[in-house]
Amino acid sequence: MDTYITMSQKEVNKYDIIKKVIKKELKEKEAANLLNISIRQVRRLKKRVKEKGVKGLVHLGRGKISNRKIPDSEKDEIVELLHKNYSDFGPTFAAEKLDEVHRIKRDPNVNP
């Protein structure tokens, strides 16, 4: 069964450079300059690629739920209140009203 890995273009480029370091086609110092990271970081990435292959460079937070995620029930309640009572308000004023009237405190610059 084939396994697909989603990578950003930046991660693909990083992988190509680290592979060249592993094959000794490129020096660690040159790779560090190309990637704009320290030599120590290049060594750490090289070790991860040797151990885990391409998966070693994929960001570890990818696919995980954010620690800051608003629970769906609270999000639904906020959206309903905004549509019902405050649809013509700006984000800051709506947030102030949610806090003042409904005791719901959320950052107005973050979409629920």
C-alpha atoms as an extended CHARMM CRD file, in Angstrom:
* protein
*
       112  EXT
         1         1  MET       CA              0.0000000000        0.0000000000        0.0000000000  PROA      1               0.0000000000
         2         2  ASP       CA              1.3450000000        3.4310000000       -0.9520000000  PROA      2               0.0000000000
         3         3  THR       CA              1.7590000000        6.0750000000        1.7110000000  PROA      3               0.0000000000
         4         4  TYR       CA              1.5390000000        9.7170000000        0.7010000000  PROA      4               0.0000000000
         5         5  ILE       CA              3.3160000000       12.5010000000        2.5230000000  PROA      5               0.0000000000
         6         6  THR       CA              2.2170000000       16.0860000000        2.0970000000  PROA      6               0.0000000000
         7         7  MET       CA              5.1580000000       18.4590000000        2.1130000000  PROA      7               0.0000000000
         8         8  SER       CA              5.5220000000       22.1580000000        1.5010000000  PROA      8               0.0000000000
         9         9  GLN       CA              7.8900000000       23.3230000000       -1.2330000000  PROA      9               0.0000000000
        10        10  LYS       CA             10.2220000000       24.5900000000        1.4930000000  PROA      10              0.0000000000
        11        11  GLU       CA             10.3600000000       21.0910000000        3.0320000000  PROA      11              0.0000000000
        12        12  VAL       CA             11.0270000000       19.5110000000       -0.3870000000  PROA      12              0.0000000000
        13        13  ASN       CA             13.9090000000       21.9170000000       -0.9960000000  PROA      13              0.0000000000
        14        14  LYS       CA             15.2860000000       21.2370000000        2.4760000000  PROA      14              0.0000000000
        15        15  TYR       CA             15.0900000000       17.4880000000        1.8470000000  PROA      15              0.0000000000
        16        16  ASP       CA             16.9900000000       17.8000000000       -1.4400000000  PROA      16              0.0000000000
        17        17  ILE       CA             19.7780000000       19.7550000000        0.2500000000  PROA      17              0.0000000000
        18        18  ILE       CA             20.0190000000       17.3780000000        3.2280000000  PROA      18              0.0000000000
        19        19  LYS       CA             20.1380000000       14.3870000000        0.8340000000  PROA      19              0.0000000000
        20        20  LYS       CA             23.1140000000       16.0290000000       -0.9100000000  PROA      20              0.0000000000
        21        21  VAL       CA             24.8260000000       16.4430000000        2.4630000000  PROA      21              0.0000000000
        22        22  ILE       CA             24.2240000000       12.7560000000        3.2610000000  PROA      22              0.0000000000
        23        23  LYS       CA             25.6580000000       11.7510000000       -0.1490000000  PROA      23              0.0000000000
        24        24  LYS       CA             28.6140000000       14.0920000000        0.5390000000  PROA      24              0.0000000000
        25        25  GLU       CA             27.8310000000       16.1420000000       -2.5590000000  PROA      25              0.0000000000
        26        26  LEU       CA             27.4810000000       19.2160000000       -0.3520000000  PROA      26              0.0000000000
        27        27  LYS       CA             29.2330000000       20.2590000000        2.8560000000  PROA      27              0.0000000000
        28        28  GLU       CA             27.2800000000       20.9210000000        6.0310000000  PROA      28              0.0000000000
        29        29  LYS       CA             28.4640000000       24.5300000000        6.0910000000  PROA      29              0.0000000000
        30        30  GLU       CA             27.2200000000       25.1070000000        2.5240000000  PROA      30              0.0000000000
        31        31  ALA       CA             23.8790000000       23.4970000000        3.3680000000  PROA      31              0.0000000000
        32        32  ALA       CA             23.5820000000       25.6920000000        6.4540000000  PROA      32              0.0000000000
        33        33  ASN       CA             24.1420000000       28.7880000000        4.2990000000  PROA      33              0.0000000000
        34        34  LEU       CA             21.6270000000       27.6410000000        1.6720000000  PROA      34              0.0000000000
        35        35  LEU       CA             18.9690000000       26.8610000000        4.2790000000  PROA      35              0.0000000000
        36        36  ASN       CA             19.8410000000       29.8510000000        6.4570000000  PROA      36              0.0000000000
        37        37  ILE       CA             20.2190000000       27.6430000000        9.5440000000  PROA      37              0.0000000000
        38        38  SER       CA             23.1230000000       26.6480000000       11.7840000000  PROA      38              0.0000000000
        39        39  ILE       CA             25.5100000000       23.7850000000       11.0810000000  PROA      39              0.0000000000
        40        40  ARG       CA             24.2370000000       22.1280000000       14.2480000000  PROA      40              0.0000000000
        41        41  GLN       CA             20.6860000000       22.2680000000       12.8490000000  PROA      41              0.0000000000
        42        42  VAL       CA             21.9090000000       20.7150000000        9.5720000000  PROA      42              0.0000000000
        43        43  ARG       CA             23.4460000000       17.8360000000       11.5480000000  PROA      43              0.0000000000
        44        44  ARG       CA             20.2140000000       17.3340000000       13.4700000000  PROA      44              0.0000000000
        45        45  LEU       CA             18.1630000000       17.3050000000       10.2470000000  PROA      45              0.0000000000
        46        46  LYS       CA             20.6680000000       14.9430000000        8.6180000000  PROA      46              0.0000000000
        47        47  LYS       CA             20.2760000000       12.5260000000       11.5210000000  PROA      47              0.0000000000
        48        48  ARG       CA             16.4490000000       12.6940000000       11.3040000000  PROA      48              0.0000000000
        49        49  VAL       CA             16.4820000000       12.0440000000        7.5570000000  PROA      49              0.0000000000
        50        50  LYS       CA             18.7900000000        9.0470000000        8.0570000000  PROA      50              0.0000000000
        51        51  GLU       CA             16.4660000000        7.6470000000       10.7380000000  PROA      51              0.0000000000
        52        52  LYS       CA             13.0200000000        8.4830000000        9.3310000000  PROA      52              0.0000000000
        53        53  GLY       CA             13.6160000000        9.3230000000        5.6860000000  PROA      53              0.0000000000
        54        54  VAL       CA             11.5510000000       12.0920000000        4.1320000000  PROA      54              0.0000000000
        55        55  LYS       CA              9.0930000000       11.9430000000        7.0600000000  PROA      55              0.0000000000
        56        56  GLY       CA             11.8590000000       13.3230000000        9.2840000000  PROA      56              0.0000000000
        57        57  LEU       CA             11.5070000000       16.7660000000        7.7170000000  PROA      57              0.0000000000
        58        58  VAL       CA              7.7230000000       17.0970000000        7.7690000000  PROA      58              0.0000000000
        59        59  HSD       CA              6.5920000000       19.5030000000       10.4750000000  PROA      59              0.0000000000
        60        60  LEU       CA              5.5950000000       17.4740000000       13.5540000000  PROA      60              0.0000000000
        61        61  GLY       CA              2.5060000000       19.5980000000       14.2400000000  PROA      61              0.0000000000
        62        62  ARG       CA              0.9440000000       18.8470000000       10.8650000000  PROA      62              0.0000000000
        63        63  GLY       CA             -2.4030000000       17.1050000000       11.1820000000  PROA      63              0.0000000000
        64        64  LYS       CA             -2.7360000000       17.7260000000       14.9050000000  PROA      64              0.0000000000
        65        65  ILE       CA             -5.4910000000       19.7950000000       16.4930000000  PROA      65              0.0000000000
        66        66  SER       CA             -4.3370000000       23.1840000000       17.7660000000  PROA      66              0.0000000000
        67        67  ASN       CA             -4.0450000000       23.6990000000       21.5140000000  PROA      67              0.0000000000
        68        68  ARG       CA             -5.8880000000       26.9830000000       20.9790000000  PROA      68              0.0000000000
        69        69  LYS       CA             -8.8780000000       25.4720000000       19.1510000000  PROA      69              0.0000000000
        70        70  ILE       CA            -12.2370000000       26.6930000000       20.4070000000  PROA      70              0.0000000000
        71        71  PRO       CA            -14.5280000000       23.7540000000       21.2350000000  PROA      71              0.0000000000
        72        72  ASP       CA            -17.1360000000       23.2200000000       18.4980000000  PROA      72              0.0000000000
        73        73  SER       CA            -20.0550000000       23.7290000000       20.8860000000  PROA      73              0.0000000000
        74        74  GLU       CA            -18.7130000000       27.1250000000       21.9990000000  PROA      74              0.0000000000
        75        75  LYS       CA            -17.8720000000       28.1050000000       18.4160000000  PROA      75              0.0000000000
        76        76  ASP       CA            -21.4170000000       27.2400000000       17.2680000000  PROA      76              0.0000000000
        77        77  GLU       CA            -22.8930000000       29.2760000000       20.1270000000  PROA      77              0.0000000000
        78        78  ILE       CA            -20.7300000000       32.3200000000       19.2730000000  PROA      78              0.0000000000
        79        79  VAL       CA            -21.5460000000       32.1260000000       15.5540000000  PROA      79              0.0000000000
        80        80  GLU       CA            -25.2660000000       31.8440000000       16.2890000000  PROA      80              0.0000000000
        81        81  LEU       CA            -25.1920000000       34.8300000000       18.6680000000  PROA      81              0.0000000000
        82        82  LEU       CA            -23.2000000000       36.9200000000       16.1690000000  PROA      82              0.0000000000
        83        83  HSD       CA            -25.5790000000       36.1650000000       13.3110000000  PROA      83              0.0000000000
        84        84  LYS       CA            -28.6930000000       36.6280000000       15.4180000000  PROA      84              0.0000000000
        85        85  ASN       CA            -27.7960000000       39.7300000000       17.4380000000  PROA      85              0.0000000000
        86        86  TYR       CA            -24.6480000000       41.3660000000       16.1130000000  PROA      86              0.0000000000
        87        87  SER       CA            -24.4740000000       40.7770000000       12.3500000000  PROA      87              0.0000000000
        88        88  ASP       CA            -23.9270000000       44.4720000000       11.5710000000  PROA      88              0.0000000000
        89        89  PHE       CA            -21.2740000000       45.0100000000       14.2850000000  PROA      89              0.0000000000
        90        90  GLY       CA            -17.5430000000       45.2180000000       13.6960000000  PROA      90              0.0000000000
        91        91  PRO       CA            -15.3520000000       42.5300000000       15.2860000000  PROA      91              0.0000000000
        92        92  THR       CA            -14.2200000000       44.5830000000       18.2880000000  PROA      92              0.0000000000
        93        93  PHE       CA            -17.6790000000       45.9020000000       19.1580000000  PROA      93              0.0000000000
        94        94  ALA       CA            -19.2150000000       42.4290000000       18.6940000000  PROA      94              0.0000000000
        95        95  ALA       CA            -16.5670000000       40.9450000000       21.0190000000  PROA      95              0.0000000000
        96        96  GLU       CA            -17.2990000000       43.6490000000       23.6000000000  PROA      96              0.0000000000
        97        97  LYS       CA            -21.0380000000       42.8700000000       23.4190000000  PROA      97              0.0000000000
        98        98  LEU       CA            -20.4310000000       39.1120000000       23.6950000000  PROA      98              0.0000000000
        99        99  ASP       CA            -18.3990000000       39.7790000000       26.8560000000  PROA      99              0.0000000000
       100       100  GLU       CA            -20.7670000000       42.3870000000       28.2960000000  PROA      100             0.0000000000
       101       101  VAL       CA            -24.1020000000       40.6850000000       27.5920000000  PROA      101             0.0000000000
       102       102  HSD       CA            -23.2910000000       36.9680000000       27.3240000000  PROA      102             0.0000000000
       103       103  ARG       CA            -20.0800000000       36.7340000000       29.4140000000  PROA      103             0.0000000000
       104       104  ILE       CA            -18.1910000000       35.1690000000       26.4850000000  PROA      104             0.0000000000
       105       105  LYS       CA            -14.6310000000       36.4670000000       26.2490000000  PROA      105             0.0000000000
       106       106  ARG       CA            -12.8120000000       35.8240000000       22.9500000000  PROA      106             0.0000000000
       107       107  ASP       CA            -10.2470000000       37.6880000000       20.8720000000  PROA      107             0.0000000000
       108       108  PRO       CA            -12.0960000000       39.7460000000       18.2240000000  PROA      108             0.0000000000
       109       109  ASN       CA             -9.2770000000       39.2420000000       15.7110000000  PROA      109             0.0000000000
       110       110  VAL       CA             -9.6650000000       35.4520000000       15.6560000000  PROA      110             0.0000000000
       111       111  ASN       CA            -12.5010000000       33.9580000000       13.6220000000  PROA      111             0.0000000000
       112       112  PRO       CA            -14.6190000000       31.5370000000       15.6530000000  PROA      112             0.0000000000
